[in-house]
Structures are given as structure tokens and as C-alpha cells.
């Protein structure tokens, strides 16, 4: 028998609206790395329209913008995470990690009890 694993998904909501989840965090990290919504969307095999919709909904749900966009022009456009966006990612990742650790420990405890 393979070792049992427990998995969960964490979502953060703000103003009762979806703010962050695993996919949204991956999109933000890709934007941070690539500096472009378009490049980030392509790297995730996602349409630009879907990426833009997700960013818009995150910015709307949050008290402060997570992403700032600059329109193209002579110097080109670009997209950057705000400090608030970077902090939101850190909070999500720490919470997700703590949740996974808790679930792993609980699973081990329950299996031991049932043995």
C-alpha cells in the first residue's frame, strides 16, 4: 500500500469575494517573474482575457491593488506586483504550508489511533 497523503486547497476571500487561491498565486508569481500579463498567461497556457479577468477580480476584492499595469508605448508596457501583492502571496504561502503541515500531522495521528 502506498503511503496515504492528504491534500487541501486554500482560498482567501476579502469583502466576501475570491481573492487568492493556488492558481491566482501562480499567475501573480508568473507576472512578477516575467513582468507581463501576456507572458505570464502564455506561460500558464491561459488566455490573456482570462488572466486579465483574474487580475481585475483580485484587485477589486483586495483593499489595495495587488498588480499595477502600465500601458504599452515607446518604452513598452509592463506589469508589476505591488508591495501589497507580494505580501498577500507571502501570507497565502505561509498559510498553505501551515495547513498542509497540520493535515499531515493529523493524518498520521488518526492512522496511529486506528492501528
Secondary structure, 3 states (H helix, E strand, C coil): CCCCCCCCCCCEEECCEEEECHHHHHHHHHHHHHCCHHHHHHHCCCCHHHHHHHHHHHHHHCCCCCEEEECCCCCCCEEEECHHHHHHHHHHHHHHHHHHHHHHHHHHHHHHHHC
